[in-house]
Amino acid sequence: MHQFRRTLVVALVLLGAAPVLQGQQPAPTAVTLSPKEMDVFLRTAKIQKKARVSGGVTDTLRATLSDGHVTHDAQIQTVDIAQPVFEAGGATEINFKDTYRYNIGAYRLARLLGMENVPMSVKRIVEGKDAAVTWWIDGIQFDEHGRLKLDAKDKEGPDAERMAKQTFDRLLFDELIQNRDRNAGNLLWDKDWKLWLIDHTRAFRLGGELMKPEQLTRGNRALLAAMRTLTFDQLKMAMDGVLTKQEITAVLVRRDLLIKWFDDRVTRLGEAAVLFTM
């Protein structure tokens, strides 16, 4: 398992009357938590207040947590729906699931792959219900909707190449977890132009095919190398109580397709044209 060794810089922030948009926050006071400390905080800190987050179709709460020393916000989701047939917007999906478990699964898989842009999400009982409690990302300037409203010269930020690479990582991750509900509202850009991926409750489908492989024109060497090392036993241990055996198997089936896709592209076009390093 990739060791998430880098110390995470997090922030103290009170909910107060803060608006829904994460970027509209008062300047936080920085504090340092290790991943282990953050995990304990999310699992055990007292929930002081909660407010409904507007937008989207999944009931989501923004909560202020405090352990007496650290105070920080978190997202709480308890949705856990399974339907044999689901219809929305003229589309039909078989074996539909919308569950808090997948937020936790996305974080754990990202950690295995060395990705540091999926916020920590842990399982916790909230008011008698199983829930995903996810670290609230501070310093967000806008989501993808907001970025697209910028003038053309500003949309790519200060480093267009870095932005493109982050987008390719996102596309690859979404194929791996077969995230069919990615939208502009759950792609967040922080003030350093780092892309954060949130809200994965409709990911981890069982499909054994890629959704839009034609978008995967370039790939991250390190991310692909980490994907190659994934095993069923490794995922079973990491995803205990989060993903089913079928869901884990489907991830590995798609992993194999993705590795073949990029190996074939490298053979045809050359490594320099296909692979990149962040």
C-alpha positions as CSV (number, residue, x, y, z in Angstrom):
1,M,0.0,0.0,0.0
2,H,1.3,3.4,-0.9
3,Q,2.1,5.2,2.3
4,F,0.4,8.5,2.6
5,R,3.4,10.0,4.3
6,R,3.2,13.6,3.4
7,T,1.9,15.7,6.3
8,L,-1.4,17.3,5.4
9,V,-1.8,21.0,6.0
10,V,-5.4,21.6,7.1
11,A,-7.2,24.6,8.5
12,L,-9.4,25.7,11.4
13,V,-12.6,27.2,10.2
14,L,-16.0,27.7,11.9
15,L,-19.2,27.1,9.9
16,G,-21.0,30.2,11.2
17,A,-23.1,31.6,8.4
18,A,-20.7,30.5,5.7
19,P,-22.3,30.2,2.2
20,V,-22.5,26.9,0.3
21,L,-19.7,27.7,-2.1
22,Q,-16.5,26.4,-0.4
23,G,-14.3,29.1,-1.8
24,Q,-16.2,31.9,0.0
25,Q,-14.4,31.3,3.4
26,P,-12.8,33.6,5.9
27,A,-9.0,33.2,6.0
28,P,-8.4,30.1,8.1
29,T,-5.8,29.6,10.8
30,A,-3.4,26.9,9.6
31,V,-2.9,23.8,11.8
32,T,-1.1,20.6,11.0
33,L,-2.7,17.1,11.3
34,S,-1.2,13.8,10.2
35,P,-3.4,11.5,8.3
36,K,-3.9,9.4,11.4
37,E,-4.9,12.4,13.4
38,M,-7.3,13.5,10.7
39,D,-8.8,10.0,10.6
40,V,-9.4,10.1,14.4
41,F,-10.8,13.6,14.3
42,L,-13.4,12.7,11.6
43,R,-14.4,9.6,13.5
44,T,-14.7,11.0,17.0
45,A,-14.9,14.8,17.1
46,K,-18.2,16.2,18.4
47,I,-20.6,17.4,15.8
48,Q,-21.5,20.9,16.9
49,K,-23.8,22.1,14.1
50,K,-25.1,20.9,10.8
51,A,-26.6,22.6,7.8
52,R,-28.1,21.3,4.5
53,V,-25.9,21.8,1.4
54,S,-27.9,23.1,-1.5
55,G,-27.5,21.8,-5.0
56,G,-27.3,18.2,-6.2
57,V,-29.8,15.4,-5.6
58,T,-28.1,13.6,-2.7
59,D,-28.9,14.8,0.8
60,T,-25.7,16.3,2.1
61,L,-24.9,18.0,5.3
62,R,-22.1,20.4,6.1
63,A,-21.2,20.0,9.7
64,T,-18.8,21.7,12.1
65,L,-16.8,19.2,14.2
66,S,-14.6,19.9,17.2
67,D,-12.5,17.8,19.6
68,G,-11.9,20.6,22.0
69,H,-8.6,21.5,20.3
70,V,-9.3,21.4,16.6
71,T,-12.5,22.7,14.9
72,H,-13.1,22.0,11.3
73,D,-16.0,21.3,8.9
74,A,-16.9,18.0,7.2
75,Q,-19.4,16.7,4.7
76,I,-21.8,14.1,6.0
77,Q,-23.7,11.8,3.6
78,T,-26.0,8.9,4.7
79,V,-27.5,8.1,1.3
80,D,-27.7,4.3,0.7
81,I,-30.0,3.4,-2.1
82,A,-30.1,0.3,-4.3
83,Q,-32.6,-0.1,-7.1
84,P,-32.8,-2.9,-9.7
85,V,-33.9,-0.3,-12.3
86,F,-33.4,3.4,-12.1
87,E,-34.6,5.9,-14.7
88,A,-33.6,9.6,-14.8
89,G,-33.4,12.1,-17.7
90,G,-34.4,9.5,-20.2
91,A,-31.6,7.1,-19.3
92,T,-32.1,3.7,-17.6
93,E,-29.5,2.1,-15.3
94,I,-29.7,-1.5,-14.1
95,N,-28.5,-2.4,-10.6
96,F,-28.4,1.3,-9.6
97,K,-26.6,2.3,-6.4
98,D,-26.2,5.6,-4.7
99,T,-24.3,5.1,-1.4
100,Y,-22.1,6.8,1.1
101,R,-19.8,3.8,0.9
102,Y,-18.4,4.9,-2.4
103,N,-17.1,8.2,-1.0
104,I,-15.0,6.1,1.4
105,G,-14.0,3.7,-1.3
106,A,-12.8,6.5,-3.6
107,Y,-10.6,7.9,-0.9
108,R,-9.1,4.6,0.0
109,L,-8.4,3.7,-3.6
110,A,-6.9,7.1,-4.3
111,R,-4.6,6.6,-1.3
112,L,-3.5,3.2,-2.6
113,L,-2.7,4.9,-5.9
114,G,-0.7,7.8,-4.3
115,M,-3.3,10.4,-5.3
116,E,-3.6,13.3,-2.9
117,N,-6.7,15.1,-4.3
118,V,-9.5,13.0,-3.0
119,P,-10.4,14.2,0.5
120,M,-10.3,11.8,3.4
121,S,-13.6,10.1,4.0
122,V,-14.4,7.7,7.0
123,K,-17.3,5.6,8.1
124,R,-19.1,6.8,11.2
125,I,-22.6,6.5,12.7
126,V,-24.4,9.8,12.7
127,E,-27.8,10.0,14.4
128,G,-28.1,6.2,14.2
129,K,-27.2,6.0,10.5
130,D,-24.1,4.8,8.8
131,A,-22.5,7.7,7.1
132,A,-19.5,8.9,5.2
133,V,-17.8,11.8,7.0
134,T,-15.5,13.6,4.6
135,W,-13.0,16.4,5.3
136,W,-14.2,19.7,4.0
137,I,-11.7,21.2,1.6
138,D,-10.8,24.8,2.5
139,G,-9.5,27.4,0.1
140,I,-11.7,26.6,-2.8
141,Q,-11.9,29.4,-5.3
142,F,-14.6,27.8,-7.5
143,D,-15.9,24.6,-8.9
144,E,-15.7,23.7,-12.6
145,H,-18.8,25.7,-13.3
146,G,-17.0,28.8,-12.0
147,R,-13.8,28.0,-13.9
148,L,-15.7,27.8,-17.2
149,K,-17.2,31.2,-16.6
150,L,-13.8,32.8,-16.6
151,D,-12.3,34.7,-19.5
152,A,-10.6,32.5,-22.0
153,K,-7.1,33.7,-20.9
154,D,-7.9,32.8,-17.2
155,K,-9.5,29.4,-17.6
156,E,-6.2,27.5,-17.7
157,G,-4.8,29.1,-14.6
158,P,-1.2,30.0,-14.2
159,D,0.1,26.7,-15.5
160,A,-1.9,25.2,-18.4
161,E,0.2,22.1,-18.6
162,R,-0.3,21.3,-14.9
163,M,-4.1,21.8,-15.3
164,A,-4.2,19.4,-18.3
165,K,-2.2,16.8,-16.4
166,Q,-4.6,17.0,-13.4
167,T,-7.5,16.6,-15.8
168,F,-6.0,13.5,-17.4
169,D,-5.5,12.0,-13.9
170,R,-9.2,12.7,-13.1
171,L,-10.4,11.1,-16.4
172,L,-8.3,8.0,-15.6
173,F,-9.5,7.7,-12.0
174,D,-13.1,8.1,-13.1
175,E,-12.7,5.3,-15.6
176,L,-11.2,3.1,-13.0
177,I,-14.1,3.6,-10.6
178,Q,-16.6,3.9,-13.4
179,N,-17.9,7.2,-12.0
180,R,-21.0,7.9,-14.1
181,D,-22.0,10.9,-12.1
182,R,-19.0,13.2,-12.5
183,N,-20.2,16.8,-13.0
184,A,-18.8,20.3,-12.8
185,G,-20.1,20.7,-9.3
186,N,-17.9,18.0,-7.8
187,L,-14.7,19.2,-9.4
188,L,-13.2,21.9,-7.2
189,W,-10.2,24.1,-7.8
190,D,-8.4,25.5,-4.8
191,K,-6.5,28.7,-4.7
192,D,-3.3,26.9,-5.7
193,W,-5.1,25.6,-8.8
194,K,-5.1,22.0,-7.4
195,L,-8.1,20.0,-8.6
196,W,-10.0,18.2,-5.9
197,L,-12.4,15.3,-6.7
198,I,-15.4,15.0,-4.4
199,D,-18.8,13.2,-4.1
200,H,-18.4,9.6,-5.5
201,T,-21.7,8.1,-4.2
202,R,-22.6,6.9,-7.7
203,A,-19.3,5.4,-8.7
204,F,-18.0,1.8,-8.6
205,R,-20.4,0.4,-11.1
206,L,-20.0,-3.3,-12.2
207,G,-19.4,-2.5,-15.9
208,G,-16.5,-4.4,-17.5
209,E,-16.0,-1.8,-20.2
210,L,-14.5,1.7,-20.4
211,M,-16.9,4.6,-20.7
212,K,-14.9,7.1,-22.9
213,P,-11.4,5.8,-23.5
214,E,-11.0,8.1,-26.4
215,Q,-10.5,10.9,-23.9
216,L,-7.5,9.2,-22.4
217,T,-4.9,10.5,-24.8
218,R,-2.2,10.9,-22.1
219,G,-1.5,9.2,-18.9
220,N,0.5,9.7,-15.7
221,R,3.4,7.3,-15.4
222,A,3.3,7.1,-11.6
223,L,-0.5,6.6,-11.5
224,L,-0.4,3.9,-14.1
225,A,2.5,2.2,-12.4
226,A,0.5,2.2,-9.1
227,M,-2.5,0.8,-10.9
228,R,-0.4,-2.1,-12.2
229,T,0.4,-3.2,-8.7
230,L,-3.2,-3.5,-7.4
231,T,-4.3,-7.0,-6.4
232,F,-7.6,-8.4,-5.4
233,D,-6.3,-9.3,-1.9
234,Q,-4.9,-5.8,-1.5
235,L,-8.2,-4.2,-2.4
236,K,-10.2,-6.7,-0.3
237,M,-8.2,-5.7,2.7
238,A,-8.3,-1.9,2.0
239,M,-12.1,-2.0,1.1
240,D,-13.3,-4.2,4.0
241,G,-16.9,-3.2,4.7
242,V,-16.9,-0.6,1.9
243,L,-16.9,-2.5,-1.5
244,T,-18.3,-5.9,-2.3
245,K,-16.3,-8.7,-4.0
246,Q,-18.1,-7.9,-7.3
247,E,-17.2,-4.2,-7.1
248,I,-13.6,-5.0,-6.4
249,T,-13.4,-7.4,-9.3
250,A,-15.0,-4.8,-11.6
251,V,-12.3,-2.3,-10.6
252,L,-9.6,-4.8,-11.5
253,V,-11.2,-5.7,-14.8
254,R,-11.3,-2.0,-15.8
255,R,-7.7,-1.6,-14.5
256,D,-6.6,-4.3,-17.0
257,L,-8.4,-2.5,-19.8
258,L,-6.9,0.8,-18.9
259,I,-3.4,-0.6,-18.8
260,K,-3.9,-2.3,-22.2
261,W,-5.2,1.0,-23.6
262,F,-2.1,2.9,-22.6
263,D,0.3,0.1,-23.5
264,D,-1.2,0.1,-27.0
265,R,-1.0,3.8,-27.3
266,V,2.7,3.8,-26.3
267,T,3.4,1.1,-28.8
268,R,1.8,3.1,-31.6
269,L,2.8,6.6,-30.7
270,G,5.8,6.4,-28.4
271,E,6.1,6.9,-24.7
272,A,7.0,10.6,-24.9
273,A,3.8,11.3,-26.8
274,V,1.6,9.4,-24.3
275,L,3.0,9.4,-20.8
276,F,3.9,12.3,-18.5
277,T,5.3,13.0,-15.1
278,M,3.6,15.4,-12.7
